[in-house]
Amino acid sequence: MRHDDLDDVEDIGLLRFEGEDYPTRLIAFDLPEISGKHLISVDSLDVALMTKDGCYVSEEARAVDEKIFVYVPDKMIDAEENTLIQYVKEMVA
């Protein structure tokens, strides 16, 4: 998803998929490896989008996945922004 596509996305929100709401966060990164605003969500959404074989459950699932920059453990989504940035930085390093 392009950065300008995220202009109207709430910093903290919910994404509905197959009747379930999953939390999202819009985080502004300013790191050498990552810059700009990126949408993150929780691992449980990632699991809901995929089959056990690693395929998308639907085209809608593919579209949702393409919006998400990275998935974090469900318990981390409410962490301070700096904690999330550090976690993502370690994941991409």
Residue frames as qw, qx, qy, qz and C-alpha x, y, z in Angstrom:
[[0.000, 0.890, 0.456, 0.000, 0.00, 0.00, 0.00],
 [0.384, 0.507, -0.039, 0.770, 1.37, 3.40, -0.94],
 [0.259, -0.202, -0.503, 0.800, 1.93, 5.88, 1.87],
 [0.235, -0.023, -0.062, -0.970, -0.63, 8.34, 0.48],
 [0.549, -0.281, -0.681, -0.394, -3.27, 5.58, 0.61],
 [0.506, -0.336, -0.685, 0.401, -2.93, 5.70, 4.40],
 [0.045, 0.272, -0.115, 0.954, -3.76, 9.39, 4.82],
 [0.560, -0.358, -0.096, -0.741, -7.32, 8.67, 5.95],
 [0.744, -0.168, -0.641, 0.087, -6.47, 5.65, 8.12],
 [0.534, -0.802, 0.061, -0.260, -6.85, 6.12, 11.87],
 [0.099, 0.646, -0.707, 0.270, -3.66, 5.77, 13.95],
 [0.194, -0.061, 0.932, -0.299, -5.39, 3.10, 16.04],
 [0.628, 0.132, -0.171, -0.747, -8.24, 1.19, 14.50],
 [0.663, 0.011, 0.729, -0.170, -9.96, -2.07, 13.72],
 [0.321, 0.312, -0.673, -0.589, -9.93, -4.07, 10.53],
 [0.771, 0.069, 0.442, -0.455, -12.91, -6.37, 9.96],
 [0.332, 0.346, -0.801, -0.358, -12.31, -9.69, 8.22],
 [0.492, -0.153, -0.833, -0.200, -14.86, -12.48, 8.01],
 [0.562, -0.660, -0.388, -0.312, -16.94, -11.02, 10.83],
 [0.715, -0.476, -0.234, 0.456, -14.05, -10.53, 13.25],
 [0.074, 0.978, -0.102, 0.164, -12.38, -7.26, 14.22],
 [0.831, -0.071, -0.112, 0.541, -8.60, -7.12, 14.39],
 [0.229, -0.902, -0.020, 0.366, -6.69, -4.18, 15.87],
 [0.674, 0.490, 0.092, 0.545, -4.41, -2.11, 13.66],
 [0.336, -0.787, -0.014, 0.518, -1.93, 0.68, 14.28],
 [0.559, 0.765, 0.048, 0.317, -0.59, 3.22, 11.82],
 [0.646, -0.605, 0.086, 0.457, 3.02, 3.84, 12.75],
 [0.384, 0.905, -0.176, 0.047, 5.34, 6.49, 11.31],
 [0.876, -0.215, 0.130, 0.411, 8.81, 5.03, 10.84],
 [0.242, 0.937, -0.248, 0.037, 11.93, 7.12, 10.38],
 [0.744, -0.421, 0.473, 0.213, 14.65, 4.49, 10.20],
 [0.002, 0.533, -0.648, -0.544, 17.34, 3.88, 7.58],
 [0.129, 0.047, 0.961, 0.238, 15.60, 0.63, 6.55],
 [0.013, -0.626, -0.772, -0.108, 11.99, 1.85, 6.87],
 [0.025, -0.161, -0.144, 0.976, 10.43, 5.26, 6.47],
 [0.381, -0.185, -0.402, -0.812, 6.92, 6.64, 6.20],
 [0.621, -0.132, 0.411, -0.654, 3.61, 5.52, 7.64],
 [0.383, 0.107, -0.890, -0.222, 2.90, 1.80, 7.70],
 [0.756, -0.301, 0.002, -0.582, -0.09, -0.18, 8.92],
 [0.166, 0.247, -0.933, 0.203, 0.61, -3.01, 11.35],
 [0.771, -0.283, -0.126, -0.556, -1.76, -5.59, 12.78],
 [0.591, -0.446, 0.609, -0.285, -1.80, -8.73, 14.88],
 [0.027, -0.273, 0.943, 0.189, -0.64, -12.29, 14.26],
 [0.429, 0.306, 0.796, -0.297, -4.18, -13.59, 14.70],
 [0.532, 0.687, 0.027, -0.494, -5.21, -11.66, 11.57],
 [0.190, 0.563, -0.741, -0.314, -2.29, -13.15, 9.66],
 [0.235, -0.020, 0.968, -0.090, -3.47, -16.63, 10.70],
 [0.501, 0.511, 0.537, -0.448, -7.07, -15.85, 9.67],
 [0.415, 0.706, -0.247, -0.519, -5.93, -14.75, 6.20],
 [0.273, 0.496, -0.796, -0.216, -4.01, -17.92, 5.37],
 [0.946, -0.077, -0.211, -0.233, -4.72, -21.63, 5.00],
 [0.780, -0.509, 0.341, 0.126, -2.50, -24.16, 6.75],
 [0.814, 0.249, 0.302, 0.429, -0.74, -24.61, 3.40],
 [0.350, -0.416, 0.103, 0.833, 0.21, -20.93, 3.30],
 [0.114, 0.385, 0.580, 0.709, -2.32, -19.84, 0.67],
 [0.244, -0.044, 0.176, -0.953, -4.78, -16.99, 1.06],
 [0.290, 0.319, 0.853, -0.294, -8.25, -18.08, 2.11],
 [0.387, 0.774, 0.500, -0.013, -9.76, -15.67, -0.46],
 [0.430, 0.534, 0.149, 0.713, -8.99, -12.74, -2.73],
 [0.318, -0.882, -0.084, -0.337, -10.27, -10.47, 0.05],
 [0.798, -0.537, 0.068, 0.265, -7.63, -12.00, 2.33],
 [0.685, 0.198, 0.170, 0.680, -4.93, -11.19, -0.22],
 [0.093, 0.765, 0.164, 0.616, -6.13, -7.59, -0.44],
 [0.573, -0.812, -0.025, -0.110, -6.11, -7.25, 3.35],
 [0.844, -0.291, 0.110, 0.438, -2.64, -8.76, 3.64],
 [0.546, 0.440, 0.165, 0.694, -1.26, -6.33, 1.06],
 [0.159, -0.875, -0.086, -0.449, -2.33, -3.42, 3.30],
 [0.721, -0.687, 0.083, 0.031, -0.42, -4.70, 6.32],
 [0.277, 0.793, -0.526, 0.133, 3.29, -3.94, 6.59],
 [0.310, 0.253, -0.864, 0.305, 4.01, -6.36, 9.42],
 [0.728, -0.490, -0.367, -0.309, 2.18, -8.48, 11.97],
 [0.023, 0.478, -0.660, 0.579, 3.06, -8.33, 15.66],
 [0.242, -0.219, -0.912, 0.248, 2.05, -10.61, 18.54],
 [0.268, -0.698, -0.547, -0.376, -1.52, -9.83, 19.60],
 [0.538, -0.698, -0.336, 0.332, -0.43, -8.74, 23.08],
 [0.477, -0.202, 0.090, 0.851, 1.98, -6.15, 21.59],
 [0.189, 0.602, 0.497, 0.596, -0.48, -4.13, 19.52],
 [0.290, -0.907, -0.267, -0.146, -1.29, -1.85, 22.47],
 [0.696, -0.313, -0.074, 0.642, 2.37, -1.22, 23.32],
 [0.064, -0.826, 0.059, 0.557, 3.93, 2.22, 23.18],
 [0.660, 0.744, -0.050, -0.095, 4.80, 3.33, 19.66],
 [0.061, 0.774, -0.630, 0.012, 8.54, 3.29, 20.40],
 [0.589, -0.224, 0.768, -0.114, 8.28, -0.34, 21.53],
 [0.786, 0.475, 0.379, -0.111, 6.53, -1.29, 18.30],
 [0.427, 0.853, -0.296, -0.061, 9.09, 0.57, 16.21],
 [0.212, -0.619, 0.755, -0.044, 11.93, -1.24, 17.99],
 [0.728, 0.048, 0.672, -0.131, 10.21, -4.62, 17.49],
 [0.728, 0.663, 0.159, -0.076, 9.74, -4.00, 13.76],
 [0.174, 0.853, -0.491, -0.035, 13.31, -2.74, 13.45],
 [0.426, -0.415, 0.803, -0.047, 14.58, -6.00, 14.96],
 [0.779, 0.306, 0.530, -0.137, 12.36, -8.03, 12.62],
 [0.646, 0.763, 0.024, -0.008, 13.71, -6.40, 9.47],
 [0.156, -0.824, 0.535, 0.103, 17.35, -6.30, 10.59]]
